[in-house]
Amino acid sequence: MKELYSLVVVSLGVCVMAGKYSRESNEPQKAGVGDEQTDEFRISKLNQVWNKALRMQLSPVKQAELHSDLKIQEKAELQWKKWKVEGLDENGEKEAQIRRNFNVILAKYGMDGKRDTRHLESNSLKDHDFQDGDIFEDPKLDKLWNKAKSSGKFTEEELLNLKREFQHHKEKIHEYNILMDTVSRTEEIHKNVISPLEGVGKEQEVQQKHTELKRKMRDLDEGFARLRKLSHEGFIEDSEFREPRVIELWEAAKRANLSNDELDSLKEELHHFETKVEKHSHYQEQLELSHQKLQHVEALGDKQHIKRNQDKYNTLAEKTREMGYKMKKHMQDLHNKISGQGLAHNEL
């Protein structure tokens, strides 16, 4: 009888563990009638993040950006699962990187459970509004921007382009602060690890994050040097590109060990990519305007008018998400091409 009881307990334990790791528990569940939960992704935890974002009522542009980031994360995680089955991630580096990228997403959109004092909204849609109160939340950037703005060296269009570059640098500072915060927390966890085997994995993850921090700090230093040069000398007439992210990629390409033919080919691809970035920015602006108009007609209460505007807004939101994903995936590919990496990695 005792042996039979033990067998039942073991069987129940196996059933519980099988349930925990079954496909059903890891695949997103369909939302029921009246349920606000939506299935946007094939991975359960990504759906949880998305639904939390909907409850937080992020701005339309932030929602679209998050959706694109989660699509990139989904692709990376599904690819990693295939690599793991094939034994291509023996040291766990890719797994640690994917986990780090997920934590960065949570922090970037204020969903990491911390009271985030870092500035999350980039206000990038208001680049054309020049106000005395505009600041970049960094004394060096503010000082440099005010000097450039009052120097008289720039046309109105050039000031718009310069301000976009300052804004981009501010966002890079924000990303660096997020990564530095996640490194600190990982180190705290590492200190409390008891198992030696777990300790080795955590130590490796911390080292990877420190390497990433050094790279981002180098990028920040180079970016600020470029801003300082631009602010003092102005734009040169034969400047290759206008968009900050494209300029950054081109500068990195010129520093990389690429042949002239490879640089020429990359330059052509970057021009196509810049068009994609500009188109995405245009859709972001249209999405924001559509949201404002929808709020206006909702206040008026005309149901037919609301339905028309809601449909237009939903279409724009879907298009903006799709374009955002394609743009970020293309930027990933360009990063990999310039750095010579064979395996794709996330650059949010």
Order of alpha helices (4+ residues) and beta strands (2+ residues): alpha-alpha-alpha-alpha-alpha-alpha-alpha-alpha-alpha-alpha-alpha
